[in-house]
Amino acid sequence: MIVHWRTSSHSGGTNDHQCVELGRLAPGVGIGMRDSKDPDGGHLTLTVAEFAALLDGIKRHSES
């Protein structure tokens, strides 16, 4: 299966050293996250529930 990776719309371009890419993995597997500066370095696999919890935690942290 080919994963179509996409970069966050909040990435700052080539000088941004904190970029991640997301990709929908095979059905039932979840979401892949990888470093956009090292696309061949592997990826972290999260279930949809884990990814939702991560986003929720980021939102709560940025509000405080």
N, CA and C of each residue as an Amber inpcrd file, in Angstrom:
protein
   192
   0.8310000  -1.1830000   0.0000000   0.0000000   0.0000000   0.0000000
   0.8740000   1.2450000   0.0000000   0.5240000   2.2010000  -0.8160000
   1.2310000   3.4760000  -0.8690000   0.5740000   4.4310000   0.1220000
   1.3840000   5.0220000   0.9730000   0.8930000   6.0000000   1.9420000
   1.1400000   7.3860000   1.3560000   0.1070000   8.2000000   1.3210000
   0.2240000   9.5740000   0.8580000   0.4310000  10.4650000   2.0740000
   1.6580000  10.9040000   2.2720000   2.0090000  11.7280000   3.4190000
   1.6700000  13.1770000   3.1300000   1.2430000  13.8870000   4.1540000
   0.9720000  15.3140000   3.9940000   1.5680000  16.0720000   5.1720000
   2.0560000  17.2410000   4.8850000   2.6910000  18.0910000   5.8830000
   1.6410000  18.9890000   6.5190000   1.8160000  19.2680000   7.7760000
   0.8970000  20.1430000   8.4970000   0.7960000  21.5030000   7.8230000
  -0.3830000  22.0590000   7.8130000  -0.5720000  23.4050000   7.2670000
   0.0820000  24.4560000   8.1630000   0.4900000  24.0610000   9.3710000
   1.1430000  24.9870000  10.3000000   2.6590000  24.9590000  10.1730000
   3.1860000  24.1600000   9.2510000   4.6280000  24.1030000   9.0570000
   5.1120000  25.4330000   8.4920000   6.3050000  25.8210000   8.9230000
   6.8280000  27.1230000   8.5230000   7.7180000  27.1100000   7.3060000
   7.7880000  26.0290000   6.5870000   8.6240000  25.9850000   5.3930000
   9.9570000  25.3190000   5.6510000  10.9240000  25.5970000   4.7940000
  12.2090000  24.8940000   4.8430000  13.0170000  25.1990000   6.0930000
  12.8020000  26.3320000   6.7320000  13.5510000  26.6760000   7.9450000
  12.8760000  26.1880000   9.2160000  11.7200000  25.5840000   9.0980000
  11.0040000  25.0600000  10.2570000  11.5750000  23.6890000  10.5930000
  12.1680000  23.5560000  11.7750000  12.8210000  22.3030000  12.1670000
  11.9090000  21.3930000  12.9750000  10.6260000  21.7190000  13.0740000
   9.7020000  20.9150000  13.8470000   8.4910000  20.5280000  12.9990000
   8.7470000  19.9330000  11.8560000   7.6700000  19.5440000  10.9360000
   7.3650000  18.0560000  11.0660000   6.1080000  17.7390000  11.0280000
   5.7060000  16.3420000  10.9680000   4.8050000  16.1460000   9.7610000
   4.7670000  14.9230000   9.2980000   3.8610000  14.5470000   8.2240000
   2.9520000  13.4550000   8.7540000   1.7280000  13.4440000   8.2580000
   0.7470000  12.4350000   8.6380000   0.3480000  11.6530000   7.4010000
   0.0360000  10.3930000   7.6020000  -0.4510000   9.5690000   6.5100000
  -1.4150000   8.5210000   7.0260000  -2.4950000   8.3040000   6.2930000
  -3.4640000   7.2530000   6.6500000  -2.8510000   5.9270000   6.2070000
  -2.6770000   5.0250000   7.1500000  -2.1090000   3.7160000   6.8530000
  -3.2140000   2.7840000   6.3730000  -2.9110000   1.5330000   6.1980000
  -3.8980000   0.5600000   5.7200000  -5.1360000   0.5720000   6.6160000
  -6.3030000   0.2750000   6.0560000  -7.5300000   0.2530000   6.8670000
  -7.3550000  -0.6130000   8.1200000  -7.7600000  -0.0500000   9.2430000
  -7.6560000  -0.7660000  10.5070000  -6.3140000  -0.6210000  11.2040000
  -5.3240000  -0.0310000  10.5150000  -3.9940000   0.1250000  11.1130000
  -3.8890000   1.4430000  11.8520000  -4.3040000   2.5280000  11.2380000
  -4.2890000   3.8090000  11.9210000  -3.6170000   4.9090000  11.1340000
  -2.9720000   5.8120000  11.8810000  -2.3510000   7.0130000  11.3410000
  -0.8470000   6.9130000  11.5430000  -0.0940000   7.2470000  10.5070000
   1.3590000   7.2800000  10.6120000   1.8230000   8.7130000  10.8010000
   2.8340000   8.9020000  11.6470000   3.4660000  10.2130000  11.8490000
   4.9530000  10.0430000  11.6230000   5.5430000  10.9790000  10.8570000
   6.9860000  10.9100000  10.6310000   7.5710000  12.3100000  10.5720000
   8.8720000  12.3840000  10.7180000   9.6210000  13.6330000  10.6310000
   9.7520000  13.9920000   9.1590000   9.2510000  15.1520000   8.7690000
   9.3080000  15.5310000   7.3590000  10.7370000  15.7660000   6.8790000
  11.6540000  16.0250000   7.7880000  13.0610000  16.2220000   7.4110000
  13.8000000  14.8920000   7.2390000  13.1850000  13.7900000   7.6830000
  13.8060000  12.4620000   7.5880000  12.7510000  11.4340000   7.1740000
  12.2100000  11.5560000   5.9590000  11.1040000  10.6910000   5.5480000
  11.4550000   9.1990000   5.4720000  12.7400000   8.8840000   5.3690000
  13.1410000   7.4740000   5.3180000  13.4920000   6.9230000   6.6930000
  13.3380000   7.7360000   7.7330000  13.7250000   7.3340000   9.0800000
  12.6730000   6.5390000   9.8360000  11.6020000   6.1580000   9.1720000
  10.5460000   5.3930000   9.8320000   9.4150000   6.3000000  10.2820000
   8.4040000   5.6850000  10.8840000   7.2620000   6.4570000  11.3520000
   6.6850000   5.8300000  12.6130000   5.9350000   6.6250000  13.3180000
   5.2120000   6.2060000  14.5090000   3.8010000   5.8490000  14.0670000
   3.3010000   4.7140000  14.4990000   1.9430000   4.3050000  14.1510000
   1.0250000   4.5070000  15.3430000  -0.0600000   5.2490000  15.1200000
  -1.0580000   5.5020000  16.1560000  -2.4120000   4.9990000  15.6720000
  -3.1790000   4.4320000  16.5960000  -4.5560000   4.0920000  16.2420000
  -5.3180000   5.4040000  16.0900000  -6.4780000   5.3530000  15.4990000
  -7.2960000   6.5650000  15.3600000  -7.6150000   7.1430000  16.7380000
  -7.9120000   6.2870000  17.7100000  -8.2160000   6.7530000  19.0730000
  -6.9890000   7.4100000  19.7130000  -5.8080000   6.8250000  19.5250000
  -4.5840000   7.4100000  20.0710000  -4.2930000   8.7640000  19.4300000
  -4.5020000   8.8570000  18.1370000  -4.2680000  10.1100000  17.4310000
  -5.2440000  11.1840000  17.9130000  -6.4970000  10.8220000  18.1030000
  -7.4940000  11.7680000  18.6070000  -7.1100000  12.2450000  20.0080000
  -6.6390000  11.3420000  20.8560000  -6.2150000  11.7150000  22.2070000
  -4.9910000  12.6340000  22.1620000  -4.0690000  12.3810000  21.2470000
  -2.9000000  13.2420000  21.0840000  -3.3330000  14.6530000  20.6970000
  -4.2120000  14.7690000  19.7160000  -4.7060000  16.0860000  19.3070000
  -5.4270000  16.7950000  20.4480000  -6.2240000  16.0540000  21.1970000
  -6.9330000  16.6320000  22.3320000  -5.9460000  17.1680000  23.3700000
  -4.9070000  16.3910000  23.6520000  -3.8940000  16.8310000  24.6050000
  -3.1450000  18.0650000  24.1370000  -2.8400000  18.1380000  22.8530000
  -2.1630000  19.3080000  22.2880000  -3.0560000  20.5260000  22.4170000
  -4.3280000  20.3790000  22.0930000  -5.2610000  21.5040000  22.1900000
  -5.3760000  22.0020000  23.6350000  -5.5000000  21.0560000  24.5770000
  -5.6240000  21.4560000  25.9850000  -4.3700000  22.1420000  26.4760000
  -3.2050000  21.6500000  26.0470000  -1.9330000  22.2410000  26.4770000
  -1.7690000  23.6550000  25.9120000  -2.1920000  23.8710000  24.6630000
  -2.0260000  25.1920000  24.0480000  -3.0000000  26.2150000  24.6210000
  -4.0740000  25.7650000  25.2460000  -5.0480000  26.6810000  25.8400000
  -4.6250000  27.1340000  27.2300000  -3.6900000  26.4200000  27.8420000
  -3.3010000  26.7740000  29.2140000  -2.1310000  27.7210000  29.2640000
